[in-house]
Amino acid sequence: MNKTKKIVENISYEELANRLDNIYLFNRVSELDNDIRDNKINGNLYNCSCENEDCNIWGGLEHQKYDIDIFQWYLITPADAKYLQNITNELIFYSYVLDEYVWGITHYGTSWSAVYVDIIEKE
């Protein structure tokens, strides 16, 4: 059975963070674990520059993609990692170096009460 996800709610990052047990800002994650991006367990590290997957550039030879910037790294519990994975498309990583789950935040400079995230539900 193919499980699709649908958006059921849109909440602020502040509200989402309040639903988690413990989060710890630790922006040195990428300095200590150079391979952290290779250990992604949820989310997408690339944005297509086009509106759909069929948009090609250079005469249809390749897709133009951009790496997602991560501005903040938060250590999270295994239960919080599972929770985020089940209800969002947020970037979640596992660091073998730190033996910790990590939440990658992709927005910068805006209060968490003013940035929103889609809550999804598996059908």
N, CA, C and O of each residue as an XYZ file, in Angstrom:
492
protein
N       0.847     -1.178      0.000
C       0.000      0.000      0.000
C       0.892      1.240      0.000
O       1.794      1.355      0.830
N       0.648      2.156     -0.914
C       1.418      3.384     -1.028
C       0.881      4.427     -0.050
O      -0.296      4.786     -0.086
N       1.759      4.901      0.815
C       1.331      5.895      1.797
C       1.709      7.281      1.306
O       2.884      7.572      1.084
N       0.715      8.128      1.137
C       0.960      9.507      0.764
C       0.747     10.380      1.988
O       0.151      9.968      2.983
N       1.253     11.595      1.881
C       1.125     12.513      3.002
C       0.315     13.712      2.557
O       0.456     14.189      1.431
N      -0.534     14.195      3.448
C      -1.293     15.400      3.157
C      -1.087     16.387      4.300
O      -0.853     15.998      5.444
N      -1.178     17.663      3.968
C      -1.013     18.719      4.967
C      -2.293     18.798      5.783
O      -3.391     18.921      5.239
N      -2.131     18.723      7.106
C      -3.310     18.792      7.971
C      -3.299     20.033      8.857
O      -4.318     20.389      9.447
N      -2.155     20.683      8.947
C      -2.040     21.839      9.839
C      -0.802     22.636      9.432
O       0.140     22.086      8.862
N      -0.814     23.909      9.724
C       0.339     24.773      9.497
C       0.580     25.518     10.797
O      -0.246     26.327     11.219
N       1.730     25.242     11.442
C       2.015     25.851     12.738
C       3.355     26.565     12.696
O       4.158     26.346     11.789
N       3.591     27.415     13.677
C       4.868     28.123     13.743
C       5.958     27.177     14.249
O       5.677     26.187     14.924
N       7.190     27.500     13.912
C       8.319     26.738     14.446
C       8.346     26.811     15.967
O       8.736     25.852     16.632
N       7.939     27.930     16.507
C       7.887     28.070     17.959
C       6.963     27.012     18.564
O       7.325     26.349     19.536
N       5.774     26.859     17.988
C       4.826     25.872     18.491
C       5.360     24.451     18.295
O       5.201     23.598     19.169
N       5.993     24.200     17.145
C       6.560     22.882     16.898
C       7.659     22.560     17.913
O       7.695     21.462     18.467
N       8.542     23.512     18.150
C       9.628     23.304     19.118
C       9.072     23.043     20.515
O       9.640     22.253     21.269
N       7.967     23.700     20.865
C       7.348     23.491     22.178
C       6.744     22.096     22.324
O       6.526     21.629     23.442
N       6.474     21.436     21.214
C       5.940     20.075     21.251
C       7.037     19.034     21.505
O       6.745     17.887     21.843
N       8.291     19.441     21.341
C       9.408     18.507     21.494
C       9.868     18.453     22.936
O       9.693     19.406     23.696
N      10.459     17.325     23.304
C      10.929     17.144     24.677
C      12.116     18.045     24.993
O      12.069     18.841     25.931
N      13.160     17.918     24.221
C      14.383     18.683     24.467
C      15.067     19.004     23.153
O      15.280     18.120     22.324
N      15.409     20.259     22.963
C      16.240     20.642     21.822
C      17.372     21.501     22.358
O      17.181     22.346     23.232
N      18.550     21.263     21.813
C      19.732     22.002     22.258
C      20.448     22.580     21.052
O      20.899     21.839     20.178
N      20.553     23.895     21.002
C      21.286     24.544     19.925
C      22.748     24.115     19.996
O      23.390     24.251     21.037
N      23.270     23.597     18.886
C      24.658     23.141     18.835
C      25.174     23.356     17.418
O      25.271     22.414     16.631
N      25.503     24.601     17.104
C      25.878     24.959     15.745
C      27.248     24.443     15.307
O      27.648     24.664     14.165
N      27.961     23.770     16.181
C      29.251     23.195     15.812
C      29.126     21.793     15.208
O      30.136     21.164     14.895
N      27.906     21.308     15.045
C      27.698     19.959     14.525
C      28.449     19.741     13.223
O      29.172     18.753     13.092
N      28.297     20.640     12.257
C      28.930     20.433     10.956
C      30.450     20.568     11.014
O      31.144     20.050     10.140
N      30.975     21.248     12.018
C      32.426     21.309     12.201
C      32.963     19.995     12.754
O      34.040     19.544     12.363
N      32.217     19.388     13.657
C      32.653     18.162     14.316
C      32.339     16.913     13.506
O      33.032     15.903     13.622
N      31.296     16.980     12.686
C      30.896     15.833     11.868
C      30.792     16.298     10.416
O      29.751     16.792      9.982
N      31.874     16.135      9.686
C      31.919     16.581      8.286
C      30.955     15.828      7.378
O      30.608     16.308      6.299
N      30.526     14.651      7.815
C      29.644     13.826      6.996
C      28.176     13.913      7.417
O      27.368     13.088      6.991
N      27.828     14.875      8.228
C      26.470     14.956      8.763
C      25.411     14.980      7.659
O      24.361     14.356      7.812
N      25.657     15.677      6.564
C      24.664     15.750      5.485
C      24.466     14.410      4.793
O      23.428     14.182      4.173
N      25.443     13.525      4.892
C      25.312     12.193      4.295
C      24.410     11.283      5.118
O      24.001     10.222      4.648
N      24.104     11.688      6.320
C      23.311     10.858      7.231
C      21.919     11.429      7.462
O      21.398     11.393      8.577
N      21.330     11.952      6.404
C      19.986     12.524      6.466
C      18.972     11.391      6.571
O      19.035     10.411      5.829
N      18.037     11.544      7.506
C      16.970     10.548      7.632
C      15.595     11.112      7.275
O      14.623     10.363      7.186
N      15.510     12.423      7.071
C      14.233     13.038      6.704
C      14.494     14.376      6.034
O      15.494     15.037      6.313
N      13.577     14.773      5.139
C      13.676     16.071      4.485
C      14.427     16.008      3.175
O      14.833     14.936      2.727
N      14.610     17.171      2.561
C      15.246     17.272      1.258
C      16.349     18.320      1.309
O      16.120     19.446      1.750
N      17.536     17.955      0.862
C      18.679     18.870      0.864
C      18.775     19.712     -0.401
O      19.650     20.572     -0.500
N      17.895     19.482     -1.366
C      17.972     20.191     -2.634
C      16.635     20.808     -2.990
O      15.576     20.246     -2.710
N      16.700     21.967     -3.610
C      15.523     22.630     -4.165
C      15.684     22.686     -5.661
O      16.735     23.087     -6.161
N      14.670     22.295     -6.372
C      14.702     22.454     -7.820
C      14.418     23.915     -8.120
O      13.547     24.518     -7.493
N      15.143     24.489     -9.072
C      14.958     25.903     -9.401
C      13.698     26.126    -10.217
O      13.308     27.270    -10.451
N      13.063     25.065    -10.646
C      11.868     25.161    -11.473
C      10.642     24.806    -10.647
O      10.754     24.321     -9.521
N       9.487     25.052    -11.214
C       8.254     24.787    -10.479
C       7.907     23.306    -10.432
O       7.158     22.872     -9.555
N       8.444     22.524    -11.368
C       8.149     21.091    -11.346
C       9.379     20.300    -11.756
O      10.350     20.869    -12.254
N       9.342     19.012    -11.552
C      10.496     18.146    -11.810
C      10.838     18.058    -13.293
O      11.965     17.693    -13.629
N       9.911     18.380    -14.190
C      10.163     18.262    -15.621
C      10.851     19.480    -16.211
O      11.128     19.496    -17.410
N      11.132     20.486    -15.422
C      11.760     21.702    -15.915
C      13.254     21.471    -16.089
O      13.979     21.331    -15.104
N      13.713     21.430    -17.312
C      15.127     21.199    -17.611
C      15.771     22.462    -18.149
O      15.095     23.311    -18.729
N      17.084     22.588    -17.957
C      17.846     23.699    -18.522
C      18.901     23.137    -19.454
O      19.043     21.919    -19.560
N      19.625     23.978    -20.114
C      20.686     23.589    -21.042
C      20.183     22.568    -22.055
O      20.779     21.507    -22.235
N      19.084     22.904    -22.707
C      18.561     22.033    -23.747
C      18.055     20.696    -23.230
O      18.089     19.697    -23.948
N      17.595     20.675    -22.011
C      17.029     19.461    -21.455
C      18.055     18.481    -20.919
O      17.722     17.324    -20.664
N      19.294     18.915    -20.740
C      20.348     17.994    -20.317
C      20.427     17.786    -18.819
O      20.889     16.735    -18.375
N      19.991     18.751    -18.026
C      20.125     18.602    -16.577
C      19.103     19.452    -15.840
O      18.548     20.401    -16.394
N      18.865     19.101    -14.595
C      18.036     19.907    -13.698
C      18.946     20.871    -12.958
O      20.065     20.511    -12.591
N      18.483     22.081    -12.737
C      19.235     23.035    -11.920
C      18.786     22.873    -10.480
O      17.621     23.111    -10.163
N      19.699     22.469     -9.600
C      19.360     22.277     -8.196
C      20.304     23.084     -7.333
O      21.442     23.359     -7.713
N      19.818     23.455     -6.178
C      20.610     24.221     -5.231
C      20.635     23.492     -3.898
O      19.621     22.948     -3.459
N      21.783     23.483     -3.266
C      21.916     22.917     -1.939
C      21.161     23.798     -0.951
O      21.225     25.025     -1.040
N      20.471     23.204     -0.042
C      19.757     23.935      1.005
C      20.765     24.383      2.060
O      21.606     23.594      2.491
N      20.684     25.631      2.471
C      21.533     26.131      3.553
C      20.903     25.783      4.891
O      19.694     25.927      5.076
N      21.726     25.327      5.815
C      21.277     25.064      7.178
C      21.945     26.095      8.065
O      23.172     26.173      8.123
N      21.138     26.885      8.754
C      21.648     28.000      9.537
C      21.789     27.676     11.019
O      22.595     28.287     11.721
N      21.006     26.716     11.488
C      21.093     26.312     12.889
C      20.966     24.803     12.975
O      20.218     24.179     12.222
N      21.715     24.230     13.910
C      21.691     22.795     14.164
C      21.249     22.572     15.607
O      21.794     23.180     16.528
N      20.262     21.700     15.802
C      19.761     21.396     17.139
C      19.886     19.907     17.409
O      19.464     19.083     16.597
N      20.466     19.565     18.549
C      20.465     18.185     19.002
C      19.074     17.881     19.537
O      18.499     18.674     20.282
N      18.540     16.731     19.153
C      17.204     16.338     19.584
C      17.231     14.876     20.041
O      18.140     14.121     19.695
N      16.243     14.500     20.806
C      16.154     13.127     21.300
C      15.709     12.195     20.171
O      15.141     12.651     19.179
N      15.964     10.895     20.317
C      15.457      9.942     19.320
C      13.937     10.012     19.166
O      13.421      9.899     18.055
N      13.225     10.198     20.270
C      11.759     10.302     20.193
C      11.338     11.548     19.412
O      10.394     11.496     18.624
N      12.028     12.659     19.626
C      11.709     13.885     18.882
C      12.051     13.738     17.409
O      11.331     14.250     16.552
N      13.142     13.043     17.105
C      13.510     12.800     15.704
C      12.418     11.997     15.011
O      12.021     12.314     13.890
N      11.939     10.963     15.678
C      10.863     10.131     15.125
C       9.583     10.946     14.953
O       8.905     10.832     13.932
N       9.255     11.761     15.940
C       8.061     12.611     15.881
C       8.147     13.568     14.680
O       7.204     13.664     13.895
N       9.275     14.272     14.540
C       9.437     15.201     13.424
C       9.382     14.477     12.082
O       8.798     14.975     11.120
N       9.994     13.304     12.031
C      10.002     12.520     10.802
C       8.590     12.091     10.409
O       8.250     12.062      9.226
N       7.785     11.765     11.390
C       6.427     11.284     11.117
C       5.446     12.386     10.742
O       4.465     12.121     10.048
N       5.689     13.625     11.189
C       4.671     14.667     10.945
C       5.160     15.839     10.111
O       4.369     16.734      9.811
N       6.448     15.874      9.719
C       6.959     16.998      8.933
C       7.915     16.497      7.860
O       8.258     15.316      7.810
N       8.330     17.409      7.016
C       9.394     17.162      6.049
C      10.665     17.896      6.484
O      11.517     18.203      5.651
N      10.795     18.174      7.760
C      11.964     18.865      8.295
C      13.220     18.013      8.122
O      13.157     16.783      8.108
N      14.360     18.691      7.989
C      15.628     17.992      7.851
C      16.063     17.403      9.189
O      16.280     18.124     10.163
N      16.184     16.094      9.215
C      16.635     15.370     10.400
C      17.837     14.523      9.978
O      17.815     13.859      8.941
N      18.876     14.559     10.796
C      20.103     13.825     10.524
C      20.449     12.972     11.734
O      19.946     13.182     12.838
N      21.331     11.997     11.490
C      21.921     11.266     12.608
C      23.424     11.438     12.504
O      24.012     11.163     11.458
N      24.048     11.891     13.583
C      25.494     12.059     13.629
C      26.107     10.852     14.329
O      25.896     10.631     15.522
N      26.868     10.078     13.565
C      27.579      8.943     14.155
C      28.728      9.421     15.033
O      29.102      8.749     15.994
N      29.282     10.574     14.706
C      30.379     11.135     15.497
C      29.883     11.520     16.894
O      30.533     11.224     17.897
N      28.729     12.180     16.944
C      28.176     12.642     18.219
C      27.227     11.640     18.860
O      26.881     11.764     20.034
N      26.810     10.645     18.081
C      25.806      9.684     18.528
C      24.536     10.416     18.966
O      23.975     10.158     20.031
N      24.106     11.343     18.098
C      22.937     12.187     18.387
C      22.121     12.406     17.113
O      22.652     12.371     16.002
N      20.820     12.631     17.301
C      19.969     13.094     16.209
C      20.041     14.608     16.159
O      20.195     15.277     17.181
N      19.925     15.139     14.934
C      20.117     16.567     14.732
C      19.020     17.098     13.810
O      18.695     16.489     12.791
N      18.462     18.235     14.188
C      17.436     18.933     13.402
C      18.123     20.107     12.717
O      18.715     20.954     13.386
N      18.051     20.164     11.393
C      18.650     21.246     10.621
C      17.624     22.312     10.283
O      16.623     22.031      9.624
N      17.871     23.538     10.735
C      16.935     24.658     10.519
C      17.397     25.463      9.300
O      18.553     25.880      9.223
N      16.490     25.674      8.359
C      16.846     26.285      7.076
C      16.396     27.730      6.925
O      16.476     28.279      5.826
N      15.938     28.348      7.972
C      15.577     29.777      7.894
C      16.444     30.550      8.864
O      16.958     29.988      9.831
N      16.606     31.833      8.610
C      17.546     32.639      9.383
C      17.013     34.050      9.566
O      16.498     34.655      8.625
N      17.137     34.565     10.766
C      16.862     35.972     11.006
C      15.421     36.328     11.305
O      15.104     37.498     11.519
N      14.549     35.345     11.323
C      13.143     35.603     11.609
C      12.760     34.845     12.876
O      13.163     33.699     13.070
N      12.000     35.478     13.711
C      11.521     34.836     14.931
C      10.789     33.546     14.595
O      10.061     33.477     13.604
N      10.983     32.526     15.421
C      10.310     31.252     15.182
C       8.798     31.380     15.266
O       8.084     30.514     14.761
N       8.297     32.427     15.884
C       6.846     32.619     15.944
C       6.283     33.134     14.614
O       5.067     33.145     14.418
N       7.160     33.558     13.706
C       6.725     34.121     12.429
C       7.047     33.231     11.229
O       6.772     33.612     10.092
N       7.627     32.051     11.466
C       7.950     31.112     10.391
C       7.116     29.859     10.611
O       7.016     29.357     11.730
N       6.523     29.359      9.540
C       5.576     28.263      9.665
C       6.059     26.994      8.977
O       6.846     27.032      8.032
N       5.564     25.877      9.480
C       5.905     24.562      8.963
C       4.605     23.776      8.761
O       3.669     23.882      9.553
N       4.570     22.998      7.699
C       3.413     22.145      7.434
C       3.489     20.888      8.266
O       4.527     20.227      8.316
N       2.407     20.560      8.910
C       2.256     19.287      9.617
C       1.527     18.355      8.660
O       0.474     18.694      8.121
N       2.099     17.189      8.461
C       1.542     16.250      7.476
C       0.998     15.019      8.191
O       1.348     14.729      9.334
N       0.143     14.317      7.489
C      -0.446     13.087      8.025
C      -0.367     12.025      6.949
O      -0.713     12.271      5.794
N       0.088     10.846      7.328
C       0.094      9.733      6.381
C      -1.318      9.229      6.185
O      -2.084      9.081      7.138
N      -1.649      8.970      4.934
C      -2.982      8.443      4.632
C      -2.952      6.936      4.594
O      -3.981      6.303      4.354
